[in-house]
Amino acid sequence: MHQLEISDLITAVDPRSGLRLPVRRAEVIEQLQASGDGRAAGIVAGLPADQDGVLDPDAVDRLLISVHTELQRLSEELRIGERLVHVLGPLLAAVRATTRQSGPYCLVDVGCGLGCLVRWLAATNALGADVELIGVDLDASLVGEAERLAHAEGLNCRFIHGNAFDMPKAATVYVSTGVLHHFRGAALTEFFKAQATSPAQAFCHFDIAATRLAPIGAWIYHRARMRHPLGRHDGVVSARRAHSDETLLRAADVPGIRPLLYEPRGTVNPFCTTLRPVIGVRPPLEEPLRRALGRAARRLVGPEYLVEAAR
Ligand SMILES: C[S@@+](CC[C@H](N)C(=O)[O-])C[C@H]1O[C@@H](n2cnc3c(N)ncnc32)[C@H](O)[C@@H]1O
C-alpha cells in the first residue's frame, strides 16, 4: 500500500498551542511497517533519537529543511511559479474587476513550507503591487527558514507560524502547492469549507495531477534530483496519493463556491502536466475569470465536466 509520507509522521504539533510534541521513533517505525512500507521504516530507523527513543527535533528540522530546499530546486526546474501565475494572474484580475474593495488584496499560501512560491512572487512582482503576499505553515522551523531567506533576499512578503485558517487577517485568495494530497476524505471537504466560510473571494490549490505517469515521473525526477532517501520516498508517495479530478471537484463543491478544475485529465498531454489547480470562486467571479483567461478558459471545467466525461 505504501501510502504514508515519512515527513508527516516525524513531526507533531499541538493543534491548539502550536507547540512541538515529542515523536517516538519506534511508533513511527511500527506505523510504517503496518502499512507495508519496510523501506520507509528503515529510513526512520536511521534517524537520531535520545535515550528514551524520542526523535531529535533539531535533526528532524535540519533534515526537513534540506529536503524542502531540494524540492524548491525541483519547482524552479519545473517552472511552477510561471504555471501558477498563468492562472493566478487572471484570478486576481477577476477579483479586481468584481469586488468593490480597491486593495491591497491578501494572498495566503497555505502550508508554504520554505515559502518558495511567496518569495518567487515577491521577487518577480508577478501579481502586482496591490497584492500582499503571506505564507503560513504549521511547521515553525520551515517558516523560520522562509522568513530568513526572504530577509536575506530583501523581499516584500511575510511568513506566519500557525494555522492558515486561524489568522487575524482575512485572505482575499488562498493558494497552495503540494498540500491537497495531505488531506484525505472528510478532512479534504473541511479544508475547502474553511475557505468558503471565510471572507475570501477565491482559492486556487495546485497539486500533482493524478495521471498514470505521475508515480513513474515522480520516481525518475526524485531519483535524479533528490539526495536524501526521505525526499525520494515521500516524492513518490505524494504522486501515488494525488487526488483524482473527480475527488477534487466533488470535495470543493461546498456552499458559496463554484468549483473549477484547470487542465483536467484527458484534455492535456500527461507528459506536460505535473501540477494542476482546483479553483473555487464566489459565483460572480466565474465569468470575469474566464474573460481574463482568454483562450485558456477552454481548459477550465466545472463538475458538469464529470457527467459529460462519464457518458
Ligand atoms: C508538503 S508541505 C508543502 C510545502 C510547500 N507548499 C512546497 O510546495 O514546498 C505541506 C505543508 O503544509 C503544512 N500545513 C498543512 N495544513 C496547514 C494549515 N492548516 N495551515 C498551515 N500549514 C499547514 C504542513 O505543516 C506542511 O509543511
The ligand as a Tripos MOL2 file, in Angstrom:
@<TRIPOS>MOLECULE
LIG
   27    29     1     0     0
SMALL
NO_CHARGES

@<TRIPOS>ATOM
      1 C1          4.2470   19.0330    1.6320 C.3       1 LIG1
      2 S1          4.3670   20.5020    2.5320 S.3       1 LIG1
      3 C2          4.2550   21.6260    1.1640 C.3       1 LIG1
      4 C3          5.2510   22.7140    1.2880 C.3       1 LIG1
      5 C4          5.2570   23.7890    0.2040 C.3       1 LIG1
      6 N1          3.9440   24.2520   -0.1580 N.3       1 LIG1
      7 C5          6.0290   23.3580   -1.0100 C.2       1 LIG1
      8 O1          5.4460   23.2550   -2.0790 O.co2     1 LIG1
      9 O2          7.2350   23.1260   -0.8900 O.co2     1 LIG1
     10 C6          2.8020   20.6640    3.3290 C.3       1 LIG1
     11 C7          2.8380   21.7070    4.4510 C.3       1 LIG1
     12 O3          1.5080   22.0730    4.7910 O.3       1 LIG1
     13 C8          1.5090   22.4970    6.1420 C.3       1 LIG1
     14 N2          0.0990   22.6300    6.5640 N.ar      1 LIG1
     15 C9         -0.8820   21.7040    6.4960 C.ar      1 LIG1
     16 N3         -2.0560   22.2290    6.9270 N.ar      1 LIG1
     17 C10        -1.8390   23.5170    7.2600 C.ar      1 LIG1
     18 C11        -2.6600   24.5810    7.7750 C.ar      1 LIG1
     19 N4         -3.9630   24.4090    8.0250 N.pl3     1 LIG1
     20 N5         -2.0870   25.7730    7.9880 N.ar      1 LIG1
     21 C12        -0.7800   25.9690    7.7420 C.ar      1 LIG1
     22 N6          0.0490   24.9970    7.2670 N.ar      1 LIG1
     23 C13        -0.4670   23.7910    7.0270 C.ar      1 LIG1
     24 C14         2.3730   21.4470    6.8150 C.3       1 LIG1
     25 O4          2.9310   21.9260    8.0180 O.3       1 LIG1
     26 C15         3.4630   21.2040    5.7430 C.3       1 LIG1
     27 O5          4.6350   21.9360    5.9940 O.3       1 LIG1
@<TRIPOS>BOND
     1     1     2 1
     2     2     3 1
     3     2    10 1
     4     3     4 1
     5     4     5 1
     6     5     6 1
     7     5     7 1
     8     7     8 2
     9     7     9 1
    10    10    11 1
    11    11    12 1
    12    11    26 1
    13    12    13 1
    14    13    14 1
    15    13    24 1
    16    14    15 ar
    17    14    23 ar
    18    15    16 ar
    19    16    17 ar
    20    17    18 ar
    21    17    23 ar
    22    18    19 1
    23    18    20 ar
    24    20    21 ar
    25    21    22 ar
    26    22    23 ar
    27    24    25 1
    28    24    26 1
    29    26    27 1
@<TRIPOS>SUBSTRUCTURE
     1 LIG1         1 GROUP 0 **** ****
